C-alpha cells in the first residue's frame, strides 16, 4: 500500500491567495484556523504541498467559499475524488463507513480499491465483476458524501469513461393511469373541479415565481410555506381587494358566498388542506387570512382531470421528461450546437456545466455546456452555443433505449446509442 498513488485535488496557488486576501486574512491567521504552520501555508500558496481533504474543507470554511472554488472544479464536472474531497473525507474514512454497509462488505472495500476506483484503474476482487453488486455502491457513497445518488453516478461515469454506467434503471411495466385519481375527479361536481384546477394552476405560478426569486438571489421561503396559497381575507373586498386565487375563480364566475362550502367539500375528500392565520393589512388592520394547500391526492386528481399524465419520479440516473426533452433538442442540433437563446428558464441550472443553485437545490448534471463560437479568422468570440458535454453524450447513449420506452413523445432522432456517435 505504500507505493499506491493517492488521487488529490490541487488548489491553484493564485486562487488561494486571491480568496485569502478577499476574506481579509493573513497567512498566519488562515494557517491558525485550519491547524497548520505559517510555513505550510506558504507551501500551499506556492503549490509545493496540497491540503488533505479535512484541511481543504476547513480552508473553504475559513474563506467562506466552496471547496470547488479552491480546486477550480466547476459544478457538473465533479469526479469521484472531488466528491470525497468536498465531503472532507480520507480514503480510510470512506472505507470505514463502507464496511458498515452490505455492499461494502460484499465488495471487500479497502483503501487501495477505492483509490483505484477514483483513478479510473481496474478494480480487482470478489464481486467486482458482478454489475448488480457494483451497482449498489453509488447509493452507499452518496449517503457517505451527503449528495444525491445521481451525482455519484455522474461522477463515476466521468471518472471511468470507458465502462458501462454503474447503475441501470429498474425494469418498469407500462405505466397506467391512477384509478384513484380518476375516481376522485369523477366524484366532484363542476364547481369543485374548477376550484381544484385553479388551485393547481396558482400553485404552479407560485412555483415559477419562487424560481425567479432564487435566480435573482432573493430570499425564498421553504416549499412547505409557499405552497400554502392565499385564498381569502375575512374583510370587505372593497377594503382589502381580492387574492389572485379569488380573481381566478371570479373569471370563471364561481366566486361567491358559497366558496367556503366548496373548499370544505374538497377538504373533506382529502384534496385540499385549509390553514387559518392572522395577518396585518395596511387598510383593515389585523384580519383573518384563509390559505389552501393541495395534498398529493388533490394534485393527482387535478392532473387526471386536466388530462395530464401522472407525475413520475425518474429512477436515480435518469432525467425527468422535460429535461430529457431539452437534452434531445441540444443533441438534435448536431455538431454546430443549439443557439444560446434557444434555452431559457431553469434547464441550464439543472443541466449546464458551471451552474450553481442554492446549497439546498438540485446539483447541475453537467450534461450541456455553452461553447464559444469564434469568428472566421479566429480573432474573437462572436457568440455561444449549447452542446452536449462528453458526460452528456455518454448519459444519452447509455440510457437511450430506456428513455425511448419511458418518454415516447420525445424526439430522439439526433441521439445514437452507446458505441456510435450522434447524427
C-alpha positions as CSV (number, residue, x, y, z in Angstrom):
1,X,0.0,0.0,0.0
2,X,3.0,2.3,0.5
3,X,3.5,2.7,-3.3
4,X,-0.2,3.3,-4.0
5,X,-0.7,6.7,-5.7
6,X,-3.4,8.6,-3.9
7,X,-5.6,11.0,-6.0
8,X,-5.5,14.5,-4.8
9,X,-7.1,17.8,-5.7
10,X,-4.5,20.5,-6.2
11,X,-5.5,24.0,-5.4
12,X,-4.4,26.8,-7.7
13,X,-2.0,29.0,-5.7
14,X,-3.2,32.2,-7.3
15,X,-6.8,31.3,-6.5
16,X,-5.9,30.6,-2.9
17,X,-4.1,33.9,-2.5
18,X,-6.9,35.8,-4.0
19,X,-9.6,34.2,-1.8
20,X,-7.5,34.7,1.3
21,X,-7.0,38.4,0.5
22,X,-10.7,38.8,-0.3
23,X,-11.5,37.3,3.1
24,X,-9.1,39.8,4.8
25,X,-6.9,37.1,6.3
26,X,-3.2,36.9,6.7
27,X,-1.2,33.7,6.0
28,X,-0.7,33.3,9.7
29,X,-4.4,33.7,10.6
30,X,-5.6,31.3,7.9
31,X,-2.9,28.8,9.0
32,X,-4.2,29.1,12.6
33,X,-7.8,28.5,11.6
34,X,-7.0,25.3,9.6
35,X,-4.4,24.0,12.1
36,X,-1.2,24.2,10.2
37,X,2.0,26.3,10.4
38,X,2.5,29.5,8.6
39,X,5.3,27.8,6.7
40,X,2.9,25.1,5.5
41,X,0.5,27.9,4.3
42,X,3.4,29.4,2.4
43,X,3.9,26.0,0.7
44,X,0.2,25.7,-0.1
45,X,0.2,29.2,-1.8
46,X,3.3,28.3,-3.8
47,X,1.9,25.0,-5.0
48,X,4.6,22.9,-3.1
49,X,2.0,21.0,-1.0
50,X,-1.6,20.1,-1.2
51,X,-4.0,20.2,1.8
52,X,-5.6,17.0,3.0
53,X,-9.4,16.7,2.4
54,X,-10.1,17.8,6.0
55,X,-7.8,20.8,5.8
56,X,-9.2,21.7,2.4
57,X,-12.7,21.8,3.9
58,X,-11.5,23.8,6.9
59,X,-9.8,26.2,4.5
60,X,-13.0,26.6,2.4
61,X,-15.0,27.3,5.6
62,X,-12.4,29.9,6.8
63,X,-12.5,31.6,3.4
64,X,-16.3,31.3,3.2
65,X,-16.2,29.6,-0.2
66,X,-16.9,26.2,-1.6
67,X,-14.2,23.6,-1.9
68,X,-14.8,23.7,-5.7
69,X,-13.7,27.4,-5.7
70,X,-10.3,26.3,-4.3
71,X,-9.8,23.4,-6.6
72,X,-11.3,25.0,-9.7
73,X,-13.7,22.1,-10.4
74,X,-16.9,23.5,-11.9
75,X,-20.4,22.3,-10.8
76,X,-21.2,19.5,-13.2
77,X,-17.5,18.5,-13.8
78,X,-17.0,16.6,-10.5
79,X,-15.3,13.2,-10.5
80,X,-15.4,10.7,-7.6
81,X,-12.3,12.1,-5.9
82,X,-14.0,15.6,-5.9
83,X,-17.0,14.3,-4.1
84,X,-14.8,12.8,-1.4
85,X,-12.7,15.9,-1.0
86,X,-15.8,18.1,-0.8
87,X,-17.0,15.9,2.0
88,X,-13.6,16.3,3.8
89,X,-13.0,12.6,4.0
90,X,-9.9,10.5,3.5
91,X,-9.8,7.1,1.8
92,X,-9.6,5.3,5.1
93,X,-12.6,7.2,6.5
94,X,-14.8,6.4,3.5
95,X,-13.8,2.7,3.6
96,X,-14.5,2.6,7.3
97,X,-18.1,3.8,6.6
98,X,-18.5,1.5,3.6
99,X,-17.5,-1.6,5.6
100,X,-20.6,-0.9,7.8
101,X,-22.8,-1.5,4.7
102,X,-23.8,-4.7,3.0
103,X,-22.3,-3.6,-0.4
104,X,-19.1,-2.5,1.3
105,X,-18.7,-6.0,2.8
106,X,-19.8,-7.7,-0.5
107,X,-17.0,-5.8,-2.4
108,X,-14.4,-6.2,0.4
109,X,-13.8,-2.5,0.2
110,X,-10.3,-1.2,1.0
111,X,-8.3,2.0,0.5
112,X,-6.4,0.5,-2.5
113,X,-9.7,-0.5,-4.2
114,X,-11.3,2.9,-3.5
115,X,-8.2,4.6,-4.8
116,X,-8.2,2.5,-8.0
117,X,-11.9,3.3,-8.4
118,X,-11.2,7.1,-8.1
119,X,-8.3,6.9,-10.6
120,X,-10.1,5.0,-13.2
121,X,-7.9,2.0,-12.9
122,X,-9.2,-1.6,-12.9
123,X,-10.5,-2.8,-9.5
124,X,-9.9,-6.5,-8.7
125,X,-11.6,-8.5,-6.0
126,X,-14.6,-10.6,-5.1
127,X,-17.9,-9.4,-6.7
128,X,-16.3,-6.6,-8.7
129,X,-17.3,-8.3,-11.9
130,X,-20.9,-8.5,-10.7
131,X,-22.7,-5.5,-12.1
132,X,-25.7,-6.0,-9.7
133,X,-23.4,-5.7,-6.7
134,X,-21.3,-2.9,-8.0
135,X,-24.5,-1.0,-9.0
136,X,-25.4,-0.7,-5.3
137,X,-22.1,1.2,-4.5
138,X,-23.1,4.6,-5.8
139,X,-26.1,4.9,-3.4
140,X,-23.8,3.9,-0.5
141,X,-21.2,6.5,-1.5
142,X,-23.9,9.1,-1.9
143,X,-25.1,8.6,1.7
144,X,-21.5,9.0,3.0
145,X,-20.8,12.1,0.9
146,X,-24.1,13.7,1.6
147,X,-25.1,14.1,-2.1
148,X,-27.8,12.7,-4.4
149,X,-27.1,9.3,-5.8
150,X,-27.3,10.6,-9.3
151,X,-24.4,12.9,-8.6
152,X,-22.2,9.9,-7.7
153,X,-23.4,8.1,-10.9
154,X,-22.4,11.1,-13.0
155,X,-19.0,11.5,-11.2
156,X,-18.4,7.7,-11.7
157,X,-19.0,8.0,-15.4
158,X,-16.7,10.9,-15.7
159,X,-14.0,9.1,-13.8
160,X,-14.4,5.8,-15.7
161,X,-15.5,6.9,-19.2
162,X,-14.7,3.5,-20.9
163,X,-17.0,1.4,-18.8
164,X,-20.7,0.9,-18.7
165,X,-22.7,3.1,-16.4
166,X,-22.7,1.6,-12.9
167,X,-26.5,1.9,-12.4
168,X,-29.2,0.6,-14.7
169,X,-32.8,1.8,-14.3
170,X,-35.2,-0.7,-12.8
171,X,-37.4,-2.6,-15.2
172,X,-40.8,-1.0,-15.2
173,X,-44.1,-2.1,-16.6
174,X,-46.1,0.2,-18.8
175,X,-47.5,3.0,-16.5
176,X,-51.2,3.0,-16.1
177,X,-53.3,6.0,-15.1
178,X,-54.2,6.1,-11.5
179,X,-57.7,4.8,-11.0
180,X,-58.0,6.5,-7.6
181,X,-57.1,9.9,-9.1
182,X,-59.7,9.5,-11.9
183,X,-62.2,8.4,-9.3
184,X,-61.5,11.4,-7.1
185,X,-62.0,13.7,-10.0
186,X,-65.2,12.0,-11.2
187,X,-66.7,12.4,-7.7
188,X,-66.5,16.2,-8.0
189,X,-69.2,18.5,-9.3
190,X,-68.3,21.1,-11.9
191,X,-67.8,23.9,-9.4
192,X,-65.4,21.8,-7.3
193,X,-63.4,20.8,-10.4
194,X,-62.9,24.5,-11.3
195,X,-61.7,25.2,-7.8
196,X,-59.3,22.3,-7.7
197,X,-57.9,23.1,-11.2
198,X,-57.4,26.8,-10.4
199,X,-55.6,25.9,-7.1
200,X,-53.2,23.7,-9.1
201,X,-52.6,26.5,-11.7
202,X,-52.0,29.0,-8.9
203,X,-49.5,26.6,-7.2
204,X,-47.6,26.3,-10.5
205,X,-47.5,30.0,-11.0
206,X,-46.2,30.5,-7.4
207,X,-43.5,27.8,-8.0
208,X,-42.3,29.8,-11.1
209,X,-42.2,33.0,-9.0
210,X,-40.1,31.2,-6.3
211,X,-37.7,30.1,-9.0
212,X,-37.4,33.6,-10.4
213,X,-36.6,34.9,-6.9
214,X,-34.0,32.3,-6.5
215,X,-32.3,33.1,-9.8
216,X,-32.2,36.8,-8.7
217,X,-30.6,35.8,-5.3
218,X,-33.7,36.9,-3.4
219,X,-34.9,35.2,-0.2
220,X,-37.2,32.2,-1.0
221,X,-39.5,30.7,1.6
222,X,-39.5,26.9,2.2
223,X,-41.8,25.0,-0.1
224,X,-43.9,24.0,3.0
225,X,-44.6,27.7,3.4
226,X,-45.1,29.0,-0.2
227,X,-47.4,26.0,-1.1
228,X,-50.0,27.5,1.3
229,X,-51.8,29.7,-1.2
230,X,-53.7,32.8,0.0
231,X,-57.4,32.2,-0.7
232,X,-59.2,35.0,1.1
233,X,-59.1,37.7,3.8
234,X,-62.1,38.0,6.1
235,X,-62.7,41.7,5.5
236,X,-64.8,43.7,2.9
237,X,-63.4,43.2,-0.6
238,X,-63.8,47.0,-1.1
239,X,-61.1,47.4,1.5
240,X,-58.7,44.5,1.0
241,X,-59.4,43.6,-2.6
242,X,-59.2,40.0,-3.9
243,X,-56.5,37.5,-3.8
244,X,-55.0,36.1,-7.0
245,X,-56.9,32.9,-6.5
246,X,-60.1,34.7,-5.9
247,X,-59.6,36.6,-9.2
248,X,-59.1,33.3,-11.0
249,X,-62.4,32.0,-9.6
250,X,-64.2,35.2,-10.4
251,X,-63.1,34.9,-14.0
252,X,-64.9,31.5,-14.0
253,X,-68.0,33.0,-12.4
254,X,-67.8,30.7,-9.4
255,X,-66.5,33.0,-6.6
256,X,-69.4,33.8,-4.4
257,X,-70.6,33.3,-0.8
258,X,-70.6,29.5,-1.5
259,X,-66.8,29.5,-1.8
260,X,-66.4,28.3,1.8
261,X,-68.7,25.3,1.3
262,X,-66.8,24.3,-1.9
263,X,-63.4,24.4,-0.2
264,X,-64.7,22.5,2.8
265,X,-66.1,19.8,0.4
266,X,-62.6,19.4,-1.2
267,X,-61.0,19.3,2.2
268,X,-63.4,16.6,3.4
269,X,-62.3,14.5,0.4
270,X,-58.6,14.9,1.3
271,X,-57.8,17.0,-1.8
272,X,-57.1,20.3,0.0
273,X,-56.0,21.5,3.4
274,X,-57.1,24.9,4.8
275,X,-54.9,27.0,7.1
276,X,-56.2,30.0,9.0
277,X,-54.0,32.7,10.5
278,X,-54.0,36.4,11.2
279,X,-52.1,39.0,9.1
280,X,-51.9,42.8,9.2
281,X,-53.4,44.7,6.3
282,X,-52.5,48.4,5.9
283,X,-56.1,49.4,5.4
284,X,-58.0,46.9,7.5
285,X,-55.6,46.2,10.4
286,X,-55.3,42.6,11.7
287,X,-57.5,40.3,9.6
288,X,-58.1,36.6,9.4
289,X,-56.5,35.0,6.3
290,X,-57.5,31.7,4.8
291,X,-54.9,29.7,2.8
292,X,-55.3,26.5,0.9
293,X,-52.7,23.8,0.2
294,X,-53.0,20.9,-2.2
295,X,-52.5,17.4,-0.9
296,X,-50.7,14.8,-3.1
297,X,-54.0,13.2,-3.7
298,X,-55.6,16.5,-4.8
299,X,-52.7,17.3,-7.1
300,X,-53.0,13.8,-8.7
301,X,-56.8,14.3,-9.1
302,X,-56.4,17.7,-10.7
303,X,-53.8,16.4,-13.1
304,X,-56.0,13.5,-14.0
305,X,-59.0,15.8,-14.6
306,X,-56.9,18.1,-16.8
307,X,-55.8,15.2,-18.9
308,X,-52.1,15.3,-17.8
309,X,-50.0,12.1,-17.3
310,X,-49.2,11.1,-13.7
311,X,-46.1,12.7,-12.2
312,X,-43.3,10.2,-12.1
313,X,-40.1,10.4,-10.2
314,X,-37.4,9.0,-12.6
315,X,-35.0,6.4,-11.4
316,X,-31.7,7.5,-9.9
317,X,-29.6,8.1,-13.1
318,X,-32.5,9.3,-15.3
319,X,-33.8,12.8,-16.1
320,X,-37.4,13.9,-16.0
321,X,-39.3,14.0,-19.3
322,X,-38.9,17.8,-19.5
323,X,-35.1,17.8,-19.0
324,X,-34.6,14.8,-21.3
325,X,-36.5,16.8,-24.0
326,X,-34.1,19.6,-23.5
327,X,-31.1,17.3,-24.0
328,X,-32.7,15.8,-27.1
329,X,-33.0,19.3,-28.6
330,X,-29.4,20.0,-28.0
331,X,-28.3,16.7,-29.5
332,X,-30.6,17.2,-32.5
333,X,-28.9,20.5,-33.3
334,X,-25.8,18.5,-34.4
335,X,-22.2,19.5,-34.2
336,X,-23.0,23.2,-34.6
337,X,-24.9,23.2,-31.3
338,X,-28.1,25.0,-30.3
339,X,-28.4,28.7,-30.3
340,X,-27.7,30.1,-26.8
341,X,-31.1,31.9,-26.6
342,X,-33.0,28.8,-27.6
343,X,-32.7,27.6,-24.0
344,X,-34.3,29.6,-21.2
345,X,-35.7,29.1,-17.8
346,X,-34.5,26.5,-15.3
347,X,-33.0,23.9,-17.7
348,X,-29.4,25.3,-17.7
349,X,-29.4,25.2,-13.9
350,X,-30.2,21.5,-13.9
351,X,-28.1,20.5,-16.9
352,X,-25.4,23.1,-17.6
353,X,-21.8,22.9,-16.6
354,X,-20.8,25.6,-14.1
355,X,-24.3,26.5,-13.0
356,X,-24.8,26.6,-9.2
357,X,-28.1,26.9,-7.3
358,X,-28.6,27.4,-3.6
359,X,-27.0,24.8,-1.4
360,X,-30.3,23.1,-1.0
361,X,-31.0,23.0,-4.7
362,X,-30.5,20.2,-7.1
363,X,-26.9,19.9,-8.3
364,X,-26.2,20.5,-12.0
365,X,-25.7,17.3,-14.0
366,X,-23.2,18.9,-16.4
367,X,-24.7,17.4,-19.5
368,X,-24.7,20.5,-21.6
369,X,-22.3,23.4,-21.9
370,X,-22.1,26.9,-23.5
371,X,-19.3,26.6,-26.1
372,X,-17.8,29.8,-27.6
373,X,-18.1,30.3,-31.4
374,X,-15.1,32.1,-32.9
375,X,-15.1,34.5,-35.8
376,X,-13.9,33.1,-39.2
377,X,-10.4,34.4,-38.6
378,X,-10.4,33.1,-35.0
379,X,-9.7,36.5,-33.6
380,X,-12.6,36.8,-31.3
381,X,-15.7,35.2,-29.9
382,X,-18.9,36.0,-31.8
383,X,-21.3,34.0,-29.7
384,X,-22.1,30.9,-27.7
385,X,-24.0,27.7,-28.5
386,X,-25.2,24.8,-26.4
387,X,-23.6,21.4,-26.9
388,X,-23.6,18.1,-25.1
389,X,-20.6,17.5,-22.9
390,X,-18.8,14.1,-23.0
391,X,-20.7,13.0,-20.0
392,X,-23.9,14.2,-21.6
393,X,-23.2,12.2,-24.7
394,X,-22.4,9.1,-22.6
395,X,-25.5,9.5,-20.5
396,X,-27.7,9.8,-23.6
397,X,-26.1,6.8,-25.2
398,X,-26.2,4.7,-22.1
399,X,-29.9,5.2,-21.3
400,X,-31.3,6.0,-24.8
401,X,-33.5,2.9,-25.1
402,X,-34.8,3.3,-21.5
403,X,-35.7,7.0,-22.3
404,X,-37.4,6.0,-25.6
405,X,-39.5,3.5,-23.6
406,X,-40.5,5.9,-20.9
407,X,-40.9,9.1,-22.8
408,X,-42.0,8.1,-26.4
409,X,-43.2,11.6,-27.1
410,X,-39.6,13.0,-27.1
411,X,-37.9,13.1,-30.5
412,X,-34.6,11.4,-30.2
413,X,-33.5,11.2,-33.8
414,X,-30.4,13.2,-33.0
415,X,-29.1,10.7,-30.5
416,X,-27.3,7.4,-31.1
417,X,-27.0,4.5,-28.7
418,X,-23.7,3.6,-27.0
419,X,-20.9,2.8,-29.4
420,X,-21.9,5.2,-32.1
421,X,-21.9,9.0,-32.5
422,X,-24.9,11.2,-32.6
423,X,-26.1,12.0,-36.1
